[in-house]
């Protein structure tokens, strides 16, 4: 069971040069997502903003896809 209702890895931050992993806790369209992790594609390292993302199966699935492919086109 995931803490997150939705996790996306399809936003690259040009300023920080990292792939952002965004998540939403509910399916509410009015909920604002938050960054739960940042993936450094050049070094293949992950900075966890939300410590729970390190162990969340859904978050790890998206993070691993980003690490493998460099991005996630669709969710």
PQR file with spaces between the fields and no chain letter, atoms N, CA, C, O and H, PARSE charges and radii, in Angstrom:
ATOM       1  N    UNK     1       0.845   -1.182    0.000 -0.4000 1.5000
ATOM       2  CA   UNK     1       0.000    0.000    0.000 -0.0000 2.0000
ATOM       3  C    UNK     1       0.886    1.240    0.000  0.5500 1.7000
ATOM       4  O    UNK     1       1.814    1.355    0.801 -0.5500 1.4000
ATOM       5  N    UNK     2       0.594    2.144   -0.890 -0.4000 1.5000
ATOM       6  CA   UNK     2       1.387    3.362   -1.019 -0.0000 2.0000
ATOM       7  C    UNK     2       0.774    4.512   -0.228  0.5500 1.7000
ATOM       8  O    UNK     2      -0.444    4.619   -0.088 -0.5500 1.4000
ATOM       9  H    UNK     2      -0.159    2.050   -1.541  0.4000 1.0000
ATOM      10  N    UNK     3       1.623    5.334    0.265 -0.4000 1.5000
ATOM      11  CA   UNK     3       1.196    6.560    0.938 -0.0000 2.0000
ATOM      12  C    UNK     3       0.601    7.539   -0.076  0.5500 1.7000
ATOM      13  O    UNK     3      -0.223    8.384    0.272 -0.5500 1.4000
ATOM      14  H    UNK     3       2.613    5.246    0.151  0.4000 1.0000
ATOM      15  N    UNK     4       1.025    7.416   -1.320 -0.4000 1.5000
ATOM      16  CA   UNK     4       0.679    8.387   -2.356 -0.0000 2.0000
ATOM      17  C    UNK     4      -0.416    7.860   -3.282  0.5500 1.7000
ATOM      18  O    UNK     4      -0.423    6.684   -3.648 -0.5500 1.4000
ATOM      19  H    UNK     4       1.695    6.730   -1.603  0.4000 1.0000
ATOM      20  N    UNK     5      -1.335    8.744   -3.651 -0.4000 1.5000
ATOM      21  CA   UNK     5      -2.365    8.390   -4.622 -0.0000 2.0000
ATOM      22  C    UNK     5      -1.800    8.448   -6.038  0.5500 1.7000
ATOM      23  O    UNK     5      -2.220    7.689   -6.911 -0.5500 1.4000
ATOM      24  H    UNK     5      -1.329    9.698   -3.353  0.4000 1.0000
ATOM      25  N    UNK     6      -0.845    9.354   -6.264 -0.4000 1.5000
ATOM      26  CA   UNK     6      -0.234    9.488   -7.583 -0.0000 2.0000
ATOM      27  C    UNK     6       1.207    9.970   -7.426  0.5500 1.7000
ATOM      28  O    UNK     6       1.508   10.827   -6.595 -0.5500 1.4000
ATOM      29  H    UNK     6      -0.504    9.971   -5.555  0.4000 1.0000
ATOM      30  N    UNK     7       2.085    9.399   -8.243 -0.4000 1.5000
ATOM      31  CA   UNK     7       3.488    9.798   -8.269 -0.0000 2.0000
ATOM      32  C    UNK     7       3.877    9.990   -9.727  0.5500 1.7000
ATOM      33  O    UNK     7       3.575    9.154  -10.579 -0.5500 1.4000
ATOM      34  H    UNK     7       1.841    8.703   -8.918  0.4000 1.0000
ATOM      35  N    UNK     8       4.548   11.094  -10.001 -0.4000 1.5000
ATOM      36  CA   UNK     8       4.986   11.393  -11.368 -0.0000 2.0000
ATOM      37  C    UNK     8       6.462   11.774  -11.378  0.5500 1.7000
ATOM      38  O    UNK     8       6.982   12.374  -10.437 -0.5500 1.4000
ATOM      39  H    UNK     8       4.793   11.773   -9.309  0.4000 1.0000
ATOM      40  N    UNK     9       7.105   11.411  -12.455 -0.4000 1.5000
ATOM      41  CA   UNK     9       8.511   11.768  -12.633 -0.0000 2.0000
ATOM      42  C    UNK     9       8.745   12.378  -13.990  0.5500 1.7000
ATOM      43  O    UNK     9       9.716   12.040  -14.667 -0.5500 1.4000
ATOM      44  H    UNK     9       6.682   10.923  -13.220  0.4000 1.0000
ATOM      45  N    UNK    10       7.866   13.276  -14.396 -0.4000 1.5000
ATOM      46  CA   UNK    10       7.945   13.817  -15.759 -0.0000 2.0000
ATOM      47  C    UNK    10       8.257   15.306  -15.804  0.5500 1.7000
ATOM      48  O    UNK    10       7.915   15.984  -16.774 -0.5500 1.4000
ATOM      49  H    UNK    10       7.078   13.551  -13.846  0.4000 1.0000
ATOM      50  N    UNK    11       8.906   15.820  -14.757 -0.4000 1.5000
ATOM      51  CA   UNK    11       9.249   17.251  -14.752 -0.0000 2.0000
ATOM      52  C    UNK    11      10.738   17.411  -14.502  0.5500 1.7000
ATOM      53  O    UNK    11      11.249   17.005  -13.458 -0.5500 1.4000
ATOM      54  H    UNK    11       9.183   15.270  -13.970  0.4000 1.0000
ATOM      55  N    UNK    12      11.434   18.008  -15.469 -0.4000 1.5000
ATOM      56  CA   UNK    12      12.861   18.281  -15.319 -0.0000 2.0000
ATOM      57  C    UNK    12      13.044   19.745  -14.959  0.5500 1.7000
ATOM      58  O    UNK    12      12.527   20.630  -15.641 -0.5500 1.4000
ATOM      59  H    UNK    12      11.019   18.338  -16.317  0.4000 1.0000
ATOM      60  N    UNK    13      13.775   19.995  -13.893 -0.4000 1.5000
ATOM      61  CA   UNK    13      14.060   21.356  -13.457 -0.0000 2.0000
ATOM      62  C    UNK    13      15.356   21.816  -14.119  0.5500 1.7000
ATOM      63  O    UNK    13      16.442   21.341  -13.787 -0.5500 1.4000
ATOM      64  H    UNK    13      14.195   19.276  -13.339  0.4000 1.0000
ATOM      65  N    UNK    14      15.222   22.747  -15.057 -0.4000 1.5000
ATOM      66  CA   UNK    14      16.385   23.233  -15.801 -0.0000 2.0000
ATOM      67  C    UNK    14      17.374   23.987  -14.927  0.5500 1.7000
ATOM      68  O    UNK    14      18.574   23.975  -15.198 -0.5500 1.4000
ATOM      69  H    UNK    14      14.340   23.133  -15.326  0.4000 1.0000
ATOM      70  N    UNK    15      16.889   24.635  -13.894 -0.4000 1.5000
ATOM      71  CA   UNK    15      17.765   25.419  -13.026 -0.0000 2.0000
ATOM      72  C    UNK    15      18.626   24.494  -12.154  0.5500 1.7000
ATOM      73  O    UNK    15      19.845   24.648  -12.090 -0.5500 1.4000
ATOM      74  H    UNK    15      15.913   24.645  -13.674  0.4000 1.0000
ATOM      75  N    UNK    16      17.980   23.534  -11.488 -0.4000 1.5000
ATOM      76  CA   UNK    16      18.710   22.613  -10.615 -0.0000 2.0000
ATOM      77  C    UNK    16      19.336   21.451  -11.381  0.5500 1.7000
ATOM      78  O    UNK    16      20.208   20.757  -10.857 -0.5500 1.4000
ATOM      79  H    UNK    16      16.989   23.409  -11.540  0.4000 1.0000
ATOM      80  N    UNK    17      18.892   21.237  -12.622 -0.4000 1.5000
ATOM      81  CA   UNK    17      19.351   20.125  -13.453 -0.0000 2.0000
ATOM      82  C    UNK    17      19.053   18.773  -12.794  0.5500 1.7000
ATOM      83  O    UNK    17      19.910   17.892  -12.727 -0.5500 1.4000
ATOM      84  H    UNK    17      18.184   21.801  -13.048  0.4000 1.0000
ATOM      85  N    UNK    18      17.811   18.638  -12.310 -0.4000 1.5000
ATOM      86  CA   UNK    18      17.360   17.386  -11.702 -0.0000 2.0000
ATOM      87  C    UNK    18      15.969   17.032  -12.205  0.5500 1.7000
ATOM      88  O    UNK    18      15.186   17.905  -12.580 -0.5500 1.4000
ATOM      89  H    UNK    18      17.115   19.354  -12.365  0.4000 1.0000
ATOM      90  N    UNK    19      15.681   15.757  -12.207 -0.4000 1.5000
ATOM      91  CA   UNK    19      14.349   15.274  -12.533 -0.0000 2.0000
ATOM      92  C    UNK    19      13.552   15.264  -11.232  0.5500 1.7000
ATOM      93  O    UNK    19      13.948   14.618  -10.262 -0.5500 1.4000
ATOM      94  H    UNK    19      16.317   15.048  -11.902  0.4000 1.0000
ATOM      95  N    UNK    20      12.445   15.968  -11.213 -0.4000 1.5000
ATOM      96  CA   UNK    20      11.622   16.065  -10.011 -0.0000 2.0000
ATOM      97  C    UNK    20      10.645   14.888   -9.945  0.5500 1.7000
ATOM      98  O    UNK    20      10.050   14.493  -10.947 -0.5500 1.4000
ATOM      99  H    UNK    20      12.122   16.492  -12.002  0.4000 1.0000
ATOM     100  N    UNK    21      10.501   14.346   -8.749 -0.4000 1.5000
ATOM     101  CA   UNK    21       9.501   13.313   -8.498 -0.0000 2.0000
ATOM     102  C    UNK    21       8.419   13.979   -7.653  0.5500 1.7000
ATOM     103  O    UNK    21       8.649   14.337   -6.498 -0.5500 1.4000
ATOM     104  H    UNK    21      10.985   14.667   -7.935  0.4000 1.0000
ATOM     105  N    UNK    22       7.249   14.137   -8.240 -0.4000 1.5000
ATOM     106  CA   UNK    22       6.129   14.811   -7.588 -0.0000 2.0000
ATOM     107  C    UNK    22       5.103   13.775   -7.135  0.5500 1.7000
ATOM     108  O    UNK    22       4.950   12.724   -7.759 -0.5500 1.4000
ATOM     109  H    UNK    22       7.062   13.846   -9.178  0.4000 1.0000
ATOM     110  N    UNK    23       4.404   14.082   -6.044 -0.4000 1.5000
ATOM     111  CA   UNK    23       3.396   13.150   -5.535 -0.0000 2.0000
ATOM     112  C    UNK    23       2.197   13.894   -4.979  0.5500 1.7000
ATOM     113  O    UNK    23       2.282   15.048   -4.558 -0.5500 1.4000
ATOM     114  H    UNK    23       4.528   14.935   -5.538  0.4000 1.0000
ATOM     115  N    UNK    24       1.073   13.184   -4.997 -0.4000 1.5000
ATOM     116  CA   UNK    24      -0.185   13.671   -4.436 -0.0000 2.0000
ATOM     117  C    UNK    24      -0.689   12.623   -3.466  0.5500 1.7000
ATOM     118  O    UNK    24      -0.583   11.425   -3.728 -0.5500 1.4000
ATOM     119  H    UNK    24       1.004   12.247   -5.339  0.4000 1.0000
ATOM     120  N    UNK    25      -1.235   13.068   -2.353 -0.4000 1.5000
ATOM     121  CA   UNK    25      -1.714   12.146   -1.327 -0.0000 2.0000
ATOM     122  C    UNK    25      -3.138   11.671   -1.576  0.5500 1.7000
ATOM     123  O    UNK    25      -3.549   10.631   -1.061 -0.5500 1.4000
ATOM     124  H    UNK    25      -1.321   14.041   -2.140  0.4000 1.0000
ATOM     125  N    UNK    26      -3.902   12.442   -2.378 -0.4000 1.5000
ATOM     126  CA   UNK    26      -5.292   12.076   -2.664 -0.0000 2.0000
ATOM     127  C    UNK    26      -5.549   12.190   -4.160  0.5500 1.7000
ATOM     128  O    UNK    26      -4.690   12.637   -4.920 -0.5500 1.4000
ATOM     129  H    UNK    26      -3.569   13.287   -2.796  0.4000 1.0000
ATOM     130  N    UNK    27      -6.727   11.783   -4.564 -0.4000 1.5000
ATOM     131  CA   UNK    27      -7.141   11.912   -5.962 -0.0000 2.0000
ATOM     132  C    UNK    27      -7.859   13.232   -6.223  0.5500 1.7000
ATOM     133  O    UNK    27      -8.374   13.449   -7.320 -0.5500 1.4000
ATOM     134  H    UNK    27      -7.425   11.420   -3.947  0.4000 1.0000
ATOM     135  N    UNK    28      -7.897   14.098   -5.247 -0.4000 1.5000
ATOM     136  CA   UNK    28      -8.561   15.394   -5.366 -0.0000 2.0000
ATOM     137  C    UNK    28      -7.831   16.268   -6.384  0.5500 1.7000
ATOM     138  O    UNK    28      -6.647   16.562   -6.223 -0.5500 1.4000
ATOM     139  H    UNK    28      -7.479   13.923   -4.356  0.4000 1.0000
ATOM     140  N    UNK    29      -8.545   16.682   -7.431 -0.4000 1.5000
ATOM     141  CA   UNK    29      -7.945   17.516   -8.478 -0.0000 2.0000
ATOM     142  C    UNK    29      -7.478   18.868   -7.960  0.5500 1.7000
ATOM     143  O    UNK    29      -6.653   19.518   -8.603 -0.5500 1.4000
ATOM     144  H    UNK    29      -9.507   16.443   -7.561  0.4000 1.0000
ATOM     145  N    UNK    30      -7.979   19.301   -6.826 -0.4000 1.5000
ATOM     146  CA   UNK    30      -7.592   20.588   -6.253 -0.0000 2.0000
ATOM     147  C    UNK    30      -6.360   20.493   -5.346  0.5500 1.7000
ATOM     148  O    UNK    30      -5.818   21.513   -4.920 -0.5500 1.4000
ATOM     149  H    UNK    30      -8.648   18.773   -6.303  0.4000 1.0000
ATOM     150  N    UNK    31      -5.928   19.278   -5.059 -0.4000 1.5000
ATOM     151  CA   UNK    31      -4.753   19.104   -4.204 -0.0000 2.0000
ATOM     152  C    UNK    31      -3.491   19.521   -4.964  0.5500 1.7000
ATOM     153  O    UNK    31      -3.311   19.189   -6.135 -0.5500 1.4000
ATOM     154  H    UNK    31      -6.369   18.450   -5.406  0.4000 1.0000
ATOM     155  N    UNK    32      -2.640   20.244   -4.278 -0.4000 1.5000
ATOM     156  CA   UNK    32      -1.365   20.626   -4.848 -0.0000 2.0000
ATOM     157  C    UNK    32      -0.359   19.512   -4.573  0.5500 1.7000
ATOM     158  O    UNK    32      -0.235   19.043   -3.442 -0.5500 1.4000
ATOM     159  H    UNK    32      -2.786   20.514   -3.326  0.4000 1.0000
ATOM     160  N    UNK    33       0.344   19.100   -5.597 -0.4000 1.5000
ATOM     161  CA   UNK    33       1.366   18.074   -5.418 -0.0000 2.0000
ATOM     162  C    UNK    33       2.590   18.655   -4.745  0.5500 1.7000
ATOM     163  O    UNK    33       2.744   19.873   -4.647 -0.5500 1.4000
ATOM     164  H    UNK    33       0.243   19.481   -6.516  0.4000 1.0000
ATOM     165  N    UNK    34       3.453   17.777   -4.285 -0.4000 1.5000
ATOM     166  CA   UNK    34       4.702   18.230   -3.679 -0.0000 2.0000
ATOM     167  C    UNK    34       5.854   17.376   -4.191  0.5500 1.7000
ATOM     168  O    UNK    34       5.667   16.224   -4.585 -0.5500 1.4000
ATOM     169  H    UNK    34       3.327   16.788   -4.364  0.4000 1.0000
ATOM     170  N    UNK    35       7.029   17.951   -4.179 -0.4000 1.5000
ATOM     171  CA   UNK    35       8.224   17.231   -4.602 -0.0000 2.0000
ATOM     172  C    UNK    35       8.634   16.306   -3.464  0.5500 1.7000
ATOM     173  O    UNK    35       8.850   16.749   -2.336 -0.5500 1.4000
ATOM     174  H    UNK    35       7.181   18.886   -3.859  0.4000 1.0000
ATOM     175  N    UNK    36       8.740   15.010   -3.774 -0.4000 1.5000
ATOM     176  CA   UNK    36       9.136   14.048   -2.754 -0.0000 2.0000
ATOM     177  C    UNK    36      10.578   13.583   -2.940  0.5500 1.7000
ATOM     178  O    UNK    36      11.186   13.037   -2.020 -0.5500 1.4000
ATOM     179  H    UNK    36       8.565   14.650   -4.690  0.4000 1.0000
ATOM     180  N    UNK    37      11.126   13.806   -4.155 -0.4000 1.5000
ATOM     181  CA   UNK    37      12.509   13.414   -4.418 -0.0000 2.0000
ATOM     182  C    UNK    37      13.025   14.160   -5.644  0.5500 1.7000
ATOM     183  O    UNK    37      12.259   14.637   -6.481 -0.5500 1.4000
ATOM     184  H    UNK    37      10.632   14.249   -4.903  0.4000 1.0000
ATOM     185  N    UNK    38      14.348   14.242   -5.717 -0.4000 1.5000
ATOM     186  CA   UNK    38      15.008   14.842   -6.878 -0.0000 2.0000
ATOM     187  C    UNK    38      16.057   13.852   -7.356  0.5500 1.7000
ATOM     188  O    UNK    38      16.889   13.384   -6.580 -0.5500 1.4000
ATOM     189  H    UNK    38      14.970   13.855   -5.037  0.4000 1.0000
ATOM     190  N    UNK    39      16.004   13.537   -8.659 -0.4000 1.5000
ATOM     191  CA   UNK    39      16.930   12.569   -9.234 -0.0000 2.0000
ATOM     192  C    UNK    39      17.977   13.313  -10.061  0.5500 1.7000
ATOM     193  O    UNK    39      17.648   14.053  -10.988 -0.5500 1.4000
ATOM     194  H    UNK    39      15.327   13.918   -9.290  0.4000 1.0000
ATOM     195  N    UNK    40      19.232   13.103   -9.707 -0.4000 1.5000
ATOM     196  CA   UNK    40      20.353   13.670  -10.455 -0.0000 2.0000
ATOM     197  C    UNK    40      20.710   12.665  -11.543  0.5500 1.7000
ATOM     198  O    UNK    40      21.320   11.632  -11.267 -0.5500 1.4000
ATOM     199  H    UNK    40      19.499   12.502   -8.953  0.4000 1.0000
ATOM     200  N    UNK    41      20.329   12.969  -12.776 -0.4000 1.5000
ATOM     201  CA   UNK    41      20.521   12.025  -13.867 -0.0000 2.0000
ATOM     202  C    UNK    41      21.989   11.804  -14.189  0.5500 1.7000
ATOM     203  O    UNK    41      22.374   10.718  -14.623 -0.5500 1.4000
ATOM     204  H    UNK    41      19.833   13.809  -13.000  0.4000 1.0000
ATOM     205  N    UNK    42      22.815   12.829  -13.980 -0.4000 1.5000
ATOM     206  CA   UNK    42      24.235   12.691  -14.308 -0.0000 2.0000
ATOM     207  C    UNK    42      24.965   11.741  -13.364  0.5500 1.7000
ATOM     208  O    UNK    42      25.866   11.019  -13.792 -0.5500 1.4000
ATOM     209  H    UNK    42      22.502   13.711  -13.628  0.4000 1.0000
ATOM     210  N    UNK    43      24.595   11.732  -12.105 -0.4000 1.5000
ATOM     211  CA   UNK    43      25.262   10.877  -11.115 -0.0000 2.0000
ATOM     212  C    UNK    43      24.415    9.690  -10.680  0.5500 1.7000
ATOM     213  O    UNK    43      24.888    8.818   -9.951 -0.5500 1.4000
ATOM     214  H    UNK    43      23.864   12.319  -11.757  0.4000 1.0000
ATOM     215  N    UNK    44      23.161    9.658  -11.129 -0.4000 1.5000
ATOM     216  CA   UNK    44      22.221    8.589  -10.756 -0.0000 2.0000
ATOM     217  C    UNK    44      22.019    8.524   -9.241  0.5500 1.7000
ATOM     218  O    UNK    44      21.903    7.444   -8.662 -0.5500 1.4000
ATOM     219  H    UNK    44      22.777   10.367  -11.722  0.4000 1.0000
ATOM     220  N    UNK    45      21.979    9.694   -8.615 -0.4000 1.5000
ATOM     221  CA   UNK    45      21.715    9.757   -7.182 -0.0000 2.0000
ATOM     222  C    UNK    45      20.355   10.398   -6.941  0.5500 1.7000
ATOM     223  O    UNK    45      19.831   11.118   -7.791 -0.5500 1.4000
ATOM     224  H    UNK    45      22.073   10.572   -9.085  0.4000 1.0000
ATOM     225  N    UNK    46      19.792   10.122   -5.765 -0.4000 1.5000
ATOM     226  CA   UNK    46      18.464   10.606   -5.422 -0.0000 2.0000
ATOM     227  C    UNK    46      18.537   11.373   -4.110  0.5500 1.7000
ATOM     228  O    UNK    46      19.084   10.882   -3.122 -0.5500 1.4000
ATOM     229  H    UNK    46      20.217    9.537   -5.075  0.4000 1.0000
ATOM     230  N    UNK    47      17.985   12.574   -4.108 -0.4000 1.5000
ATOM     231  CA   UNK    47      17.812   13.341   -2.882 -0.0000 2.0000
ATOM     232  C    UNK    47      16.352   13.182   -2.475  0.5500 1.7000
ATOM     233  O    UNK    47      15.447   13.573   -3.212 -0.5500 1.4000
ATOM     234  H    UNK    47      17.541   12.972   -4.911  0.4000 1.0000
ATOM     235  N    UNK    48      16.130   12.609   -1.305 -0.4000 1.5000
ATOM     236  CA   UNK    48      14.768   12.389   -0.824 -0.0000 2.0000
ATOM     237  C    UNK    48      14.317   13.583   -0.004  0.5500 1.7000
ATOM     238  O    UNK    48      14.911   13.897    1.028 -0.5500 1.4000
ATOM     239  H    UNK    48      16.865   12.291   -0.706  0.4000 1.0000
ATOM     240  N    UNK    49      13.263   14.251   -0.464 -0.4000 1.5000
ATOM     241  CA   UNK    49      12.665   15.368    0.257 -0.0000 2.0000
ATOM     242  C    UNK    49      11.715   14.818    1.318  0.5500 1.7000
ATOM     243  O    UNK    49      11.693   15.292    2.454 -0.5500 1.4000
ATOM     244  H    UNK    49      12.780   13.996   -1.302  0.4000 1.0000
ATOM     245  N    UNK    50      10.936   13.818    0.932 -0.4000 1.5000
ATOM     246  CA   UNK    50      10.050   13.117    1.867 -0.0000 2.0000
ATOM     247  C    UNK    50      10.722   11.784    2.194  0.5500 1.7000
ATOM     248  O    UNK    50      10.837   10.932    1.313 -0.5500 1.4000
ATOM     249  H    UNK    50      10.954   13.433    0.009  0.4000 1.0000
ATOM     250  N    UNK    51      11.164   11.582    3.425 -0.4000 1.5000
ATOM     251  CA   UNK    51      11.859   10.336    3.783 -0.0000 2.0000
ATOM     252  C    UNK    51      11.035    9.075    3.509  0.5500 1.7000
ATOM     253  O    UNK    51      11.598    8.005    3.279 -0.5500 1.4000
ATOM     254  H    UNK    51      11.071   12.274    4.141  0.4000 1.0000
ATOM     255  N    UNK    52       9.713    9.195    3.533 -0.4000 1.5000
ATOM     256  CA   UNK    52       8.862    8.030    3.268 -0.0000 2.0000
ATOM     257  C    UNK    52       9.019    7.529    1.842  0.5500 1.7000
ATOM     258  O    UNK    52       8.787    6.350    1.576 -0.5500 1.4000
ATOM     259  H    UNK    52       9.255   10.064    3.720  0.4000 1.0000
ATOM     260  N    UNK    53       9.405    8.398    0.925 -0.4000 1.5000
ATOM     261  CA   UNK    53       9.558    8.008   -0.482 -0.0000 2.0000
ATOM     262  C    UNK    53      10.661    6.964   -0.662  0.5500 1.7000
ATOM     263  O    UNK    53      10.641    6.192   -1.620 -0.5500 1.4000
ATOM     264  H    UNK    53       9.593    9.356    1.141  0.4000 1.0000
ATOM     265  N    UNK    54      11.606    6.947    0.250 -0.4000 1.5000
ATOM     266  CA   UNK    54      12.720    5.988    0.177 -0.0000 2.0000
ATOM     267  C    UNK    54      12.211    4.545    0.286  0.5500 1.7000
ATOM     268  O    UNK    54      12.824    3.629   -0.261 -0.5500 1.4000
ATOM     269  H    UNK    54      11.622    7.574    1.028  0.4000 1.0000
ATOM     270  N    UNK    55      11.098    4.345    0.987 -0.4000 1.5000
ATOM     271  CA   UNK    55      10.585    2.997    1.245 -0.0000 2.0000
ATOM     272  C    UNK    55       9.224    2.733    0.615  0.5500 1.7000
ATOM     273  O    UNK    55       8.710    1.617    0.695 -0.5500 1.4000
ATOM     274  H    UNK    55      10.600    5.090    1.431  0.4000 1.0000
ATOM     275  N    UNK    56       8.641    3.741   -0.005 -0.4000 1.5000
ATOM     276  CA   UNK    56       7.318    3.581   -0.605 -0.0000 2.0000
ATOM     277  C    UNK    56       7.451    2.872   -1.960  0.5500 1.7000
ATOM     278  O    UNK    56       8.210    3.307   -2.827 -0.5500 1.4000
ATOM     279  H    UNK    56       9.058    4.647   -0.070  0.4000 1.0000
ATOM     280  N    UNK    57       6.712    1.789   -2.125 -0.4000 1.5000
ATOM     281  CA   UNK    57       6.822    0.967   -3.334 -0.0000 2.0000
ATOM     282  C    UNK    57       6.481    1.753   -4.601  0.5500 1.7000
ATOM     283  O    UNK    57       7.196    1.650   -5.598 -0.5500 1.4000
ATOM     284  H    UNK    57       6.096    1.436   -1.421  0.4000 1.0000
ATOM     285  N    UNK    58       5.426    2.519   -4.577 -0.4000 1.5000
ATOM     286  CA   UNK    58       4.992    3.300   -5.743 -0.0000 2.0000
ATOM     287  C    UNK    58       6.036    4.364   -6.088  0.5500 1.7000
ATOM     288  O    UNK    58       6.402    4.526   -7.252 -0.5500 1.4000
ATOM     289  H    UNK    58       4.845    2.603   -3.767  0.4000 1.0000
ATOM     290  N    UNK    59       6.507    5.079   -5.081 -0.4000 1.5000
ATOM     291  CA   UNK    59       7.521    6.108   -5.313 -0.0000 2.0000
ATOM     292  C    UNK    59       8.793    5.479   -5.879  0.5500 1.7000
ATOM     293  O    UNK    59       9.395    6.020   -6.806 -0.5500 1.4000
ATOM     294  H    UNK    59       6.209    4.947   -4.135  0.4000 1.0000
ATOM     295  N    UNK    60       9.198    4.350   -5.327 -0.4000 1.5000
ATOM     296  CA   UNK    60      10.413    3.697   -5.800 -0.0000 2.0000
ATOM     297  C    UNK    60      10.269    3.195   -7.234  0.5500 1.7000
ATOM     298  O    UNK    60      11.236    3.200   -7.995 -0.5500 1.4000
ATOM     299  H    UNK    60       8.709    3.911   -4.574  0.4000 1.0000
ATOM     300  N    UNK    61       9.084    2.770   -7.595 -0.4000 1.5000
ATOM     301  CA   UNK    61       8.825    2.325   -8.969 -0.0000 2.0000
ATOM     302  C    UNK    61       9.079    3.475   -9.948  0.5500 1.7000
ATOM     303  O    UNK    61       9.742    3.289  -10.968 -0.5500 1.4000
ATOM     304  H    UNK    61       8.298    2.766   -6.976  0.4000 1.0000
ATOM     305  N    UNK    62       8.561    4.642   -9.640 -0.4000 1.5000
ATOM     306  CA   UNK    62       8.738    5.810  -10.513 -0.0000 2.0000
ATOM     307  C    UNK    62      10.190    6.269  -10.491  0.5500 1.7000
ATOM     308  O    UNK    62      10.754    6.571  -11.543 -0.5500 1.4000
ATOM     309  H    UNK    62       8.023    4.793   -8.811  0.4000 1.0000
ATOM     310  N    UNK    63      10.802    6.328   -9.316 -0.4000 1.5000
ATOM     311  CA   UNK    63      12.204    6.747   -9.209 -0.0000 2.0000
ATOM     312  C    UNK    63      13.108    5.802   -9.997  0.5500 1.7000
ATOM     313  O    UNK    63      14.005    6.258  -10.706 -0.5500 1.4000
ATOM     314  H    UNK    63      10.344    6.083   -8.461  0.4000 1.0000
ATOM     315  N    UNK    64      12.886    4.505   -9.882 -0.4000 1.5000
ATOM     316  CA   UNK    64      13.703    3.538  -10.621 -0.0000 2.0000
ATOM     317  C    UNK    64      13.524    3.670  -12.124  0.5500 1.7000
ATOM     318  O    UNK    64      14.474    3.490  -12.886 -0.5500 1.4000
ATOM     319  H    UNK    64      12.157    4.135   -9.306  0.4000 1.0000
ATOM     320  N    UNK    65      12.306    3.983  -12.552 -0.4000 1.5000
ATOM     321  CA   UNK    65      12.064    4.190  -13.984 -0.0000 2.0000
ATOM     322  C    UNK    65      12.826    5.420  -14.472  0.5500 1.7000
ATOM     323  O    UNK    65      13.399    5.409  -15.562 -0.5500 1.4000
ATOM     324  H    UNK    65      11.534    4.129  -11.933  0.4000 1.0000
ATOM     325  N    UNK    66      12.830    6.463  -13.674 -0.4000 1.5000
ATOM     326  CA   UNK    66      13.584    7.667  -14.030 -0.0000 2.0000
ATOM     327  C    UNK    66      15.079    7.357  -14.071  0.5500 1.7000
ATOM     328  O    UNK    66      15.773    7.780  -14.996 -0.5500 1.4000
ATOM     329  H    UNK    66      12.365    6.472  -12.789  0.4000 1.0000
ATOM     330  N    UNK    67      15.574    6.628  -13.086 -0.4000 1.5000
ATOM     331  CA   UNK    67      16.993    6.275  -13.067 -0.0000 2.0000
ATOM     332  C    UNK    67      17.378    5.426  -14.281  0.5500 1.7000
ATOM     333  O    UNK    67      18.473    5.562  -14.826 -0.5500 1.4000
ATOM     334  H    UNK    67      15.011    6.285  -12.335  0.4000 1.0000
ATOM     335  N    UNK    68      16.475    4.564  -14.689 -0.4000 1.5000
ATOM     336  CA   UNK    68      16.746    3.671  -15.821 -0.0000 2.0000
ATOM     337  C    UNK    68      16.642    4.407  -17.159  0.5500 1.7000
ATOM     338  O    UNK    68      17.484    4.232  -18.040 -0.5500 1.4000
ATOM     339  H    UNK    68      15.585    4.453  -14.247  0.4000 1.0000
ATOM     340  N    UNK    69      15.593    5.236  -17.301 -0.4000 1.5000
ATOM     341  CA   UNK    69      15.302    5.859  -18.591 -0.0000 2.0000
ATOM     342  C    UNK    69      15.672    7.326  -18.673  0.5500 1.7000
ATOM     343  O    UNK    69      15.761    7.879  -19.769 -0.5500 1.4000
ATOM     344  H    UNK    69      14.909    5.378  -16.586  0.4000 1.0000
ATOM     345  N    UNK    70      15.891    7.971  -17.526 -0.4000 1.5000
ATOM     346  CA   UNK    70      16.203    9.390  -17.523 -0.0000 2.0000
ATOM     347  C    UNK    70      14.974   10.257  -17.379  0.5500 1.7000
ATOM     348  O    UNK    70      15.096   11.454  -17.123 -0.5500 1.4000
ATOM     349  H    UNK    70      15.819    7.522  -16.636  0.4000 1.0000
ATOM     350  N    UNK    71      13.788    9.685  -17.536 -0.4000 1.5000
ATOM     351  CA   UNK    71      12.548   10.450  -17.446 -0.0000 2.0000
ATOM     352  C    UNK    71      11.383    9.469  -17.454  0.5500 1.7000
ATOM     353  O    UNK    71      11.557    8.278  -17.714 -0.5500 1.4000
ATOM     354  H    UNK    71      13.689    8.712  -17.744  0.4000 1.0000
ATOM     355  N    UNK    72      10.202    9.984  -17.167 -0.4000 1.5000
ATOM     356  CA   UNK    72       8.961    9.218  -17.299 -0.0000 2.0000
ATOM     357  C    UNK    72       8.034   10.057  -18.157  0.5500 1.7000
ATOM     358  O    UNK    72       7.686   11.174  -17.774 -0.5500 1.4000
ATOM     359  H    UNK    72      10.061   10.952  -16.956  0.4000 1.0000
ATOM     360  N    UNK    73       7.631    9.548  -19.297 -0.4000 1.5000
ATOM     361  CA   UNK    73       6.774   10.332  -20.194 -0.0000 2.0000
ATOM     362  C    UNK    73       5.347   10.409  -19.695  0.5500 1.7000
ATOM     363  O    UNK    73       4.755   11.488  -19.683 -0.5500 1.4000
ATOM     364  H    UNK    73       7.913    8.641  -19.608  0.4000 1.0000
ATOM     365  N    UNK    74       4.791    9.297  -19.287 -0.4000 1.5000
ATOM     366  CA   UNK    74       3.393    9.302  -18.861 -0.0000 2.0000
ATOM     367  C    UNK    74       3.252    8.545  -17.552  0.5500 1.7000
ATOM     368  O    UNK    74       4.104    7.737  -17.181 -0.5500 1.4000
ATOM     369  H    UNK    74       5.272    8.420  -19.297  0.4000 1.0000
ATOM     370  N    UNK    75       2.175    8.824  -16.877 -0.4000 1.5000
ATOM     371  CA   UNK    75       1.858    8.156  -15.608 -0.0000 2.0000
ATOM     372  C    UNK    75       0.539    7.471  -15.746  0.5500 1.7000
ATOM     373  O    UNK    75       0.069    6.842  -14.798 -0.5500 1.4000
ATOM     374  H    UNK    75       1.483    9.480  -17.179  0.4000 1.0000
